[in-house]
Structures are given as structure tokens and as C-alpha cells.
């Protein structure tokens, strides 16, 4: 069976960046995120805010290797990074005084990936 590859240039560039940073900083978390992002679109992760609310505490840093969706609510401030997010999810994060970052922004802020949780 033929292996399908992504044609999204932004995603390809992000996966290469994550793998490079993982090698240079010996941070395995970025390689794990790159592996999840390199899956096909139907296998890629989409996470609702309710899951983040259940699995995090105040001031946690979370990365979602996929899309962040706005179903549910969040009642504490966290920092969330994902490849994409719905407008509803971003609005709910702002209302909860949480931060939304793209994955490259989080990578610049925390290159070693210390204290970053992956929500799948």
C-alpha cells in the first residue's frame, strides 16, 4: 500500500523544525510531537477544551499535536500550543485568561520542552 504524505508546506516545515530542535537540544518531546503531526489528517489529533480542563492544573503548559476545538469550557489559566485552533476555542481561552501559542512560538519560548504536557 502506498504511503500518503502531507502536502501542506507549513506543516512540513514545522515537522522539520521540531525534529531539528529535538536532535540539537536532546528534547524527546518535540520528536514525539513531530511524529504525531506527520500522521495523515484523519489520524491527526483534535482535542476539545473540556479535555484540557480535566487533565491540567493552573499554569500548566500544554501542547496539542493537531487541532484545538472549542467544545466544553475551561476554568483555569493554562498555556496551550497547537498546530491549529478554532476561533471559538481561542475566544474561550481568552475569557479564561489562558494563553494560546502556536507550536513554533512555544518552541522558541521553551526549547528543551521542560514541564510541557502533550494532550492527545
C-alpha positions as CSV (number, residue, x, y, z in Angstrom):
1,X,0.0,0.0,0.0
2,X,1.2,3.5,-0.9
3,X,2.2,5.8,2.0
4,X,0.5,9.2,1.9
5,X,2.4,12.3,2.7
6,X,1.2,15.7,3.7
7,X,1.4,18.5,1.1
8,X,0.9,21.4,3.5
9,X,4.2,23.3,3.3
10,X,3.7,25.0,6.7
11,X,3.2,21.6,8.3
12,X,6.2,20.1,6.6
13,X,8.4,23.0,7.7
14,X,7.1,22.7,11.3
15,X,7.9,18.9,11.4
16,X,11.4,19.5,10.1
17,X,11.9,22.3,12.8
18,X,10.6,20.1,15.6
19,X,12.9,17.2,14.6
20,X,15.9,19.5,14.3
21,X,15.3,21.1,17.7
22,X,14.8,17.6,19.2
23,X,18.2,16.5,18.0
24,X,20.0,19.7,19.0
25,X,18.5,20.0,22.5
26,X,18.1,16.3,23.2
27,X,14.4,17.0,23.9
28,X,12.4,14.0,23.0
29,X,9.1,15.7,23.5
30,X,9.5,17.6,20.2
31,X,10.2,14.4,18.3
32,X,7.0,12.9,19.7
33,X,5.0,16.0,18.6
34,X,6.6,15.8,15.2
35,X,5.6,12.1,14.9
36,X,2.0,12.9,15.8
37,X,1.9,15.8,13.3
38,X,3.3,13.7,10.5
39,X,0.3,11.3,10.6
40,X,-2.5,11.6,8.0
41,X,-5.2,14.2,8.5
42,X,-7.8,11.7,9.5
43,X,-5.4,10.2,12.2
44,X,-4.3,13.6,13.5
45,X,-5.5,14.6,16.9
46,X,-8.2,17.0,17.7
47,X,-8.7,18.0,21.4
48,X,-11.6,19.8,23.0
49,X,-11.2,22.4,25.7
50,X,-13.0,20.1,28.2
51,X,-10.2,17.5,27.9
52,X,-7.6,20.2,28.6
53,X,-9.7,21.4,31.6
54,X,-9.8,17.8,33.1
55,X,-6.2,17.0,32.6
56,X,-4.4,20.2,33.6
57,X,-3.9,22.4,36.6
58,X,-3.5,26.2,36.8
59,X,-0.4,27.5,34.9
60,X,0.4,24.2,33.1
61,X,1.9,24.3,29.7
62,X,0.2,22.0,27.1
63,X,0.9,21.2,23.5
64,X,-1.7,19.6,21.2
65,X,-0.2,18.0,18.1
66,X,-3.2,18.7,16.0
67,X,-6.3,21.0,16.3
68,X,-7.8,22.6,19.3
69,X,-11.6,22.7,19.3
70,X,-13.9,24.8,21.4
71,X,-16.3,22.2,22.8
72,X,-16.6,22.4,26.6
73,X,-15.2,25.0,28.9
74,X,-12.0,25.8,30.7
75,X,-11.9,27.4,34.2
76,X,-8.3,28.0,34.9
77,X,-5.4,29.7,33.2
78,X,-3.1,27.5,31.1
79,X,-0.8,28.0,28.2
80,X,-1.9,26.0,25.1
81,X,0.1,25.5,21.9
82,X,-1.3,23.7,18.9
83,X,-1.0,23.4,15.1
84,X,-4.4,25.0,14.7
85,X,-7.3,26.2,16.8
86,X,-10.9,27.1,16.1
87,X,-12.0,30.7,16.7
88,X,-14.4,29.5,19.5
89,X,-11.5,27.8,21.3
90,X,-9.4,30.9,21.1
91,X,-12.2,33.1,22.5
92,X,-12.8,30.7,25.4
93,X,-9.1,30.7,26.2
94,X,-9.1,34.5,26.3
95,X,-12.1,34.5,28.5
96,X,-10.4,32.1,31.0
97,X,-7.2,34.3,30.9
98,X,-5.3,31.5,29.3
99,X,-2.7,31.9,26.6
100,X,-2.8,30.4,23.1
101,X,0.5,30.0,21.2
102,X,1.5,28.3,18.0
103,X,3.9,25.4,18.3
104,X,6.9,27.3,16.9
105,X,6.2,30.1,19.4
106,X,6.3,27.6,22.3
107,X,9.4,26.0,20.8
108,X,11.2,29.4,20.9
109,X,10.0,30.1,24.4
110,X,10.9,26.6,25.8
111,X,13.4,24.9,23.5
112,X,14.1,22.0,25.9
113,X,10.4,21.2,26.4
114,X,10.7,21.2,30.2
115,X,7.3,20.9,32.0
116,X,5.3,20.6,28.8
117,X,2.4,18.1,28.6
118,X,1.2,16.6,25.4
119,X,-2.6,16.2,25.3
120,X,-3.8,13.6,22.9
